[in-house]
């Protein structure tokens, strides 16, 4: 019986050691999970901030593109009108110089 008792004690000690190792591994895993959850929270915050910033930039860009299109249209209309009056304007300037 003493041999059986010693064997049972050895098995018991090994079982306790295995349980302690599993607990240690679980604790390390919990620590890693906590770190990753914190990183996830930071990343989600950053994504929220960047998404809001992107939205503001898109709105600003849309306004600027509209303004540029307005400038382009105004320039084109003004150039077209100028080309229509240019020949007469040259004659007018020419006549001003010779009337003196």
Secondary structure, DSSP 8 states (H G I E B T S, - for coil): -HHHHHHHHHHHHHHHHHHHHHHHHHHHHHHHHHHHHHHHHHHHHHHHHHHHHHHHHHHHHHHHHHHHHHHHHHHHHHHHHHHHHHHHHHHHHHHHHHT-
